[in-house]
Each structure stands twice: as C-alpha cells, then as structure tokens.
Amino acid sequence: MEDDIQMNFNVRGVVVFALVAPFAFAGAAPVAQLGHVEGRVLMRVPETKKLEPVAAGRELAWGDTLVTGDATRFEVRPAEGGGLWRVGRRALFSLKDGGARLLAGTALVQVPAKTMWRIESMRSVVALPEGTWLVQAVDNRGMKVVCLDGDAPVQAWGLPSEPADKALAEVQLKPGELVFLQPGGKAFSPRVAIYLEETLATSRLIGGFPEPVPGMRRLVNQATAQRERLKGVSNAVVVGASKAGGFQIAVPTPEPAGAVNETSAVKKP
C-alpha cells in the first residue's frame, strides 16, 4: 500500500498549516529523536517560526512540527517507553504529549504495550491501543485507520478543540481490516478488509527504511493467517495495491450486526 494521501497541497499550503500547528518553546526537554530520514524533512523552529531542514539524530520536544514533501519519509523514536512513528510523504506531523497531530499524510504507528496513543486530525481524535497501525489524514478531515496487528478496540474521542471526557465510539479491528473515523470524531464507518500481505509488501512505511519494523515476523504471520481465513469465504474478493496513487479496498454491503464484509470490492483512487 502506498504511503499516499488524498489531500493535495503545495509548499505554500504546507507553510500555512505549519504556522497554525502547536510548537515547543525554546529549551523544552527532548522527548524523542529522529531516526532514519530520507529526502528533505523540514521542522518549524520555535525561536523563528521558520522551517529549516533537519537530519537523523535531531532531538524533538512536544509540539515540534515536521513537514515532508515528495519522496520523503522519517522515523521518530520516543526517548522513553518504546514505540515508533514512521511518517511518509506530503505529511504534516506534530508530537503531542500522549500522541501526535497528523494534519496531512500517512503514519505507521507502533504503540507500546499497556499504552494508548491519541492522534488528532483537523476534526477528529482517535486513540490507538497496543499494536501496529497505519493512520492517514483524509481530505474530509477525518482519519483512516488500518490494523496491521492489534487486539484491543480503536476509540473515537471527538474534536481536537473539544475532546470528550470518555470514548464516544469504539471498534474492534482484526489485522487486515480498515475503518474510517468520521469528521467530528463521534463515529466509525463499517469495517472493510484489505489484502494485508500486499500492504506489507508495498508500503514504503514498512519496507522503505534500513531497519525492519519491530515485530515484522509477527506481522507476516498475521498476513498469512488472514490469507488462509479469506480462502474460506465464499466468493470473497481480496483487494490490495493497484497503482502508485492508491489501493483497492472492500466495500461493505448490508450485513448482520457485528459482521465484516469480505465479498465485494471497489477500486479506491
């Protein structure tokens, strides 16, 4: 699956977004460090509020904002507690205490054990439990969440400007299932199935870094298990990457409550 987005913008648009994103004050203690960096990654400098290139090894504080262009990706490793962020091209990403803001682009999120990380888009907040996930800020200001590996429910927490005091909705995803968090952060779409093996093989957030994703063997095992499970579904259509600009997903049809449809498909641009 391509680490692509459906929001188109130019360099000027990136700068405007970056100026409204939160930022860290000078002297703030570092909470994470940039790992591998490929291409030109820009960071908003708190003192000048300007964007400057950054390289691997750069220490990051809460609120630091990173912007990427084409053919660009980077890795963020938290200083404590474990976990991992990998962010792809055309992204606008800011660290926040307990999670991050993703106003554009796609991120691979590896949440450590016994932890939940919150991710904000323009108009929604999702909480991800322990596991490995792909999250994309979509052009309706909601989010798309793909489960690569995880057992606990994904939660919706309302608007970033008015976060709820408890989860407003939750959905249990199996590895290889996808869901959309609707703008406003109050509801999820029906679950749909994607071809997990092809996602692992084609995503640059998985295979485009020098080091493999931690727990890659487990992800491969999850993909194999999904393939075997789908073989037993009558008339199932397994859909996945189709071209550089997107991938194919299954589209739910009316079904009993609690079921996930794996039998019809559409090409998603």
ZIVEN-V232934 format. One record per residue. N is the residue number from 1. RES is the residue in one letter. PHI is phi in radians with two decimals (none if undefined). PSI is psi as a letter, one per 40 degrees, with the letter a starting at -180 (999 if undefined). Layout:
<<N/RES/PHI/PSI> <N/RES/PHI/PSI>>
This chain:
<<1/M/none/h> <2/E/-1.22/h> <3/D/-1.42/g> <4/D/-1.90/i> <5/I/-2.29/i> <6/Q/-1.91/e> <7/M/-1.82/h> <8/N/-1.73/h> <9/F/-2.72/i> <10/N/-1.81/a> <11/V/-1.08/d> <12/R/-1.06/d> <13/G/-1.07/d> <14/V/-1.08/d> <15/V/-1.10/d> <16/V/-1.08/d> <17/F/-1.03/d> <18/A/-1.09/d> <19/L/-1.24/d> <20/V/-1.63/e> <21/A/-1.32/i> <22/P/-1.18/i> <23/F/-2.45/i> <24/A/-1.54/i> <25/F/-1.40/i> <26/A/-1.00/h> <27/G/1.53/e> <28/A/-1.10/i> <29/A/-1.18/h> <30/P/-1.18/i> <31/V/-2.11/e> <32/A/-2.77/i> <33/Q/-2.44/i> <34/L/-1.21/h> <35/G/-1.60/b> <36/H/-1.13/h> <37/V/-2.19/h> <38/E/-2.21/h> <39/G/1.48/a> <40/R/-1.67/h> <41/V/-1.89/h> <42/L/-1.92/i> <43/M/-2.25/h> <44/R/-1.33/h> <45/V/-1.44/h> <46/P/-1.00/d> <47/E/-1.19/d> <48/T/-1.88/e> <49/K/1.06/f> <50/K/-1.82/i> <51/L/-1.71/h> <52/E/-2.39/i> <53/P/-1.14/i> <54/V/-2.25/i> <55/A/-2.24/i> <56/A/-0.96/i> <57/G/1.69/e> <58/R/-1.14/h> <59/E/-1.42/i> <60/L/-2.15/i> <61/A/-2.04/i> <62/W/-0.97/h> <63/G/1.59/e> <64/D/-1.07/h> <65/T/-1.91/h> <66/L/-2.08/h> <67/V/-2.20/h> <68/T/-2.14/i> <69/G/-1.93/a> <70/D/-1.26/i> <71/A/0.90/f> <72/T/-2.32/i> <73/R/-2.80/i> <74/F/-2.62/i> <75/E/-2.18/h> <76/V/-2.11/h> <77/R/-2.00/h> <78/P/-1.02/i> <79/A/-1.23/d> <80/E/-2.37/i> <81/G/1.53/e> <82/G/1.44/a> <83/G/1.63/i> <84/L/-2.79/i> <85/W/-2.09/h> <86/R/-2.21/h> <87/V/-2.12/h> <88/G/-1.72/a> <89/R/-1.27/i> <90/R/0.89/f> <91/A/-2.02/i> <92/L/-2.29/h> <93/F/-2.28/h> <94/S/-2.29/h> <95/L/-1.32/h> <96/K/-2.33/i> <97/D/-1.03/h> <98/G/1.59/e> <99/G/2.88/b> <100/A/-2.84/i> <101/R/-1.89/h> <102/L/-2.24/g> <103/L/-1.55/e> <104/A/-2.76/i> <105/G/1.66/a> <106/T/-2.22/i> <107/A/-2.31/i> <108/L/-1.58/h> <109/V/-2.14/h> <110/Q/-1.99/h> <111/V/-1.55/h> <112/P/-1.24/i> <113/A/-1.04/i> <114/K/0.99/f> <115/T/-2.44/i> <116/M/-2.23/h> <117/W/-1.95/h> <118/R/-1.69/i> <119/I/-2.21/h> <120/E/-1.81/h> <121/S/-1.82/a> <122/M/-1.11/d> <123/R/-2.45/f> <124/S/-2.86/i> <125/V/-2.29/h> <126/V/-2.08/i> <127/A/-1.98/h> <128/L/-1.86/h> <129/P/-1.46/a> <130/E/-0.86/h> <131/G/2.55/a> <132/T/-2.17/h> <133/W/-2.41/i> <134/L/-1.94/h> <135/V/-2.23/h> <136/Q/-2.27/h> <137/A/-1.40/h> <138/V/-1.72/i> <139/D/-1.29/e> <140/N/-1.59/e> <141/R/1.30/e> <142/G/-1.70/a> <143/M/-2.53/i> <144/K/-2.00/h> <145/V/-2.15/h> <146/V/-2.01/h> <147/C/-1.53/h> <148/L/-1.64/d> <149/D/-2.88/h> <150/G/3.10/i> <151/D/-2.06/d> <152/A/-1.62/i> <153/P/-1.16/i> <154/V/-1.48/i> <155/Q/-2.07/i> <156/A/-1.80/h> <157/W/-2.22/f> <158/G/1.41/a> <159/L/-1.54/i> <160/P/-1.06/d> <161/S/-1.35/d> <162/E/-2.42/g> <163/P/-1.10/i> <164/A/-1.27/i> <165/D/-1.56/e> <166/K/-2.73/i> <167/A/-1.08/h> <168/L/-1.58/d> <169/A/-2.83/i> <170/E/-2.61/i> <171/V/-2.53/h> <172/Q/-1.62/h> <173/L/-1.93/i> <174/K/-1.58/i> <175/P/-0.96/h> <176/G/1.64/e> <177/E/-1.95/i> <178/L/-2.26/i> <179/V/-2.56/i> <180/F/-1.81/h> <181/L/-1.57/h> <182/Q/-1.27/i> <183/P/-0.95/h> <184/G/1.73/e> <185/G/1.14/f> <186/K/-1.95/e> <187/A/-2.67/i> <188/F/-1.88/i> <189/S/-1.27/i> <190/P/-1.05/i> <191/R/-1.28/i> <192/V/-2.34/i> <193/A/-1.86/i> <194/I/-2.11/i> <195/Y/-1.49/g> <196/L/-1.13/d> <197/E/-1.05/d> <198/E/-1.26/d> <199/T/-1.05/d> <200/L/-1.11/d> <201/A/-1.36/d> <202/T/-1.94/e> <203/S/-1.21/h> <204/R/-1.27/e> <205/L/-1.33/e> <206/I/-1.77/d> <207/G/-1.80/e> <208/G/-1.67/e> <209/F/-2.14/i> <210/P/-1.05/d> <211/E/-1.75/i> <212/P/-1.18/i> <213/V/-1.06/h> <214/P/-0.94/h> <215/G/1.36/f> <216/M/-1.06/d> <217/R/-1.05/d> <218/R/-1.14/d> <219/L/-1.08/d> <220/V/-1.10/d> <221/N/-1.11/d> <222/Q/-1.11/d> <223/A/-1.16/d> <224/T/-1.12/d> <225/A/-1.10/d> <226/Q/-1.12/d> <227/R/-1.02/d> <228/E/-1.15/d> <229/R/-1.17/d> <230/L/-1.21/d> <231/K/-1.05/d> <232/G/-1.53/e> <233/V/-1.61/h> <234/S/-1.08/h> <235/N/1.05/f> <236/A/-1.19/i> <237/V/-2.00/h> <238/V/-1.58/h> <239/V/-2.18/i> <240/G/-2.73/a> <241/A/-1.10/h> <242/S/-2.14/d> <243/K/-2.83/i> <244/A/-1.11/d> <245/G/-1.55/e> <246/G/3.08/a> <247/F/-2.71/i> <248/Q/-1.74/i> <249/I/-2.24/i> <250/A/-1.42/i> <251/V/-1.92/h> <252/P/-1.13/i> <253/T/-2.05/i> <254/P/-0.90/h> <255/E/-2.68/i> <256/P/-1.10/i> <257/A/-0.99/h> <258/G/1.56/e> <259/A/-1.63/i> <260/V/-2.09/h> <261/N/-1.45/h> <262/E/-2.28/f> <263/T/-2.09/e> <264/S/-2.33/i> <265/A/-2.57/i> <266/V/-2.53/i> <267/K/-1.45/h> <268/K/-1.78/h> <269/P/-1.20/999>>
